[in-house]
Amino acid sequence: MSAASARLVLPEAAYIDSYIDAVYEYIRAGHRDLWQPEILRANFDEYLQTLCDKETAPLAGMVPATLYWLIAPGGIYAGELDLRHVLTDDLRRFGGHIGYSIRPSLRRQGYGRLICRLGIEAARARGIGDILITCADDNIASRKIIEANGGVLKDKIDAGQGVLTRRYWVRPTAPTPQAPETQPAPPPMR
């Protein structure tokens, strides 16, 4: 399975089985704050609506955000990206514009770097210029992913997460200057 051909999509029921499989993976990896998989399966349409509502009708205290799923070849749910359209003071400290997660079985295969890059592209498409991405100071994988995608460390702060938070900015890049096209020499004058 190649990370290069994975794509971002809006959440949809077509990926329910793969998504539920990923929830089980997260639980086995020690993430206990997730839905109970069978309750999630039974209420999947409502769950999808909740995810879509984040964009136009966010819950109290939340900002408008678009949630994308990264789908690998074969319709495999590989991870998710949360693109927050605006920042609050709290998000400036921890969270930033982009948050992402890759399912445990697909980590260390290029999906993290890809989802971050696609998230930056999606943020640019929404008109977000300077993009803030944060990670825990001890999350070496995320640090490498953010830096590989142009993130420049602004600082490390205590954001109340139990470990320092690294805050990175991804600035708009100037277009790469193109070499002038070579033109054939004009014919000699007679």
N, C-alpha and C positions, 0 to 999 in steps of 0.2 A: 504494500500500500504506500503510495507516494504522497507526501505532504504537499508537494508542489501543485498537485491537481485538486486539492481540497478547495472548497469555496464557502463563503458566508451566505447564509440564507436566514430569512425570518423563520421563527419556530413554526413547525407545522406537524400535523398528525401523522404524516407519512413516515416520520422517523421515530414513532413511539417505541417500538421494540428496542432499537439501538439506544435511545435515550434512557429507557428503563434499565437496560444492561449497564449503562454507564453509572447510573445511580447506585446499583449494586456494587460496582467497582469502587466508587467513592466511599461507600459504607465499609467495605472490606479494608480500604486504606485508612480508616480511622475517622472519616468525616461523619459525625453523628448528627449534624444539624440539618440533614436533608429530609425530604418527604419520605414517608413509608412507601416503598415502590408500588405495592398493590393498591394502596389508596390513591396514589398518583395515577396509576393506570385507569382506575375506575372513574376518575374525575379529570381526565386529561384535557378534554375540550375546555373546561373551566380554567384549568391551569394555563392553557395556551392563551385564553382571553386575558388572564391576569398579566401575562408577559407582554401582550400587545398593548394593554392599557398603560404600561409604564411610560409610553411615549406621549400620550395625549391626556391621560388622567392618572398621574402618579399618586401613590398613597401619600397621606399627610407626612410632611417632613422630607419627602423624597423629591428629587429633581426629575424633569423629563429625561428619559433615556430610551435608547433603542437596544433591545437585546437581540443578538444574532447567534445562530448556531454555526459552528464550523463542521461541514459535512465532508468526509473523506470519500474517496472512490468506493462504490458499492453501497452508498447511502448510509455509511457509518457515522454516527454522531461522534465527533472527535473532541469537541469542547464548546465553550461559549464565550462571547464577548459582550460586555456591558459598556455601551458608549453613552456617557452622560453628557448631555447637551450644554449644560452650564455648571459652574462650580459654586458651591457654598463655601463658607469659611472652613467648615469641617472637611469638605472634599479637598480643599486646598492643602489641608494637613495630611489626610489619609484618604486615598481612593482615586483622586484625580479624574480625568476625563475617561480613561480606559481601564477596565478591569477585565481579566480573562482567566480562563481555567482550561486545562487540557485533561481529558480523562486519563487515569493512571496508566492504562495499558498502552497509550500512544505517546507518552512522554519520552523525551530524548530522541525524537525522530524528526524534528524540524517543525512540528505543528505549532509550538509556542512562538517561534520566530515568525512563522507565517501569520498566525492570528493577530499578533501585535502589528505587523506590517499592514494587514488588511484593515485593522482597526484605525490605524493612522490615516489610511486612504479614506475610510468612511468618515472620519472626523473632518478631513480636508473637504470632502464633498459636502458636508454640512456647513462649511464656512468657518470652522474652528481653526484659528491661526496657530497660536502657541498651545501645544497639547501637553498637559500634565499627566504623567504616569508615575505611580508610586509602587514601592514594594518594601517588604521587611528587609532590614539590613542583612539578616542571615539567609535570605533567599537568593542564593548564588545563581540558580538557574534563571530566575526572573531578571536579576541584575544583568546577566549576559544577554538575555533576549532584548531588553530595553536598550542597552548600549549598542547592540548590533543593528537596531532600528533607528539609530541617530539620537537616542536619548543622551542628554548632557546632565550630569549630576549637578543639581543646584545646591543641595545640602542634605544633611541627616538631622532629623528632629525627633523629639519624644512626642509622639502623637497619641500616647496613652494605649498603645497596643502591646506593651510588655517587652518590646524590642524597638530599637530605633527604626524610623521610617526613612527610606531613601526617596527623595523627590527629584524626578527627572523632568526636564523640559525637552520637547521635540519642537524645534522652531521650523518655520517654513524655510525651505531651501530655495536659493536663487536658481533659476534655470542654468543648466550646464552650458557654457558657451560652446557653440558648434564651430568646428573648423570651417573656414570659408570653402565653399565648393570650388573645386578647381575647374577652371574654364579652359577650353582649348585656346591656344594662342590664335589671334586673328591671322588670316592669310596675309602674306607680305603684300605691300602696296606695289603696284607696277607703275 
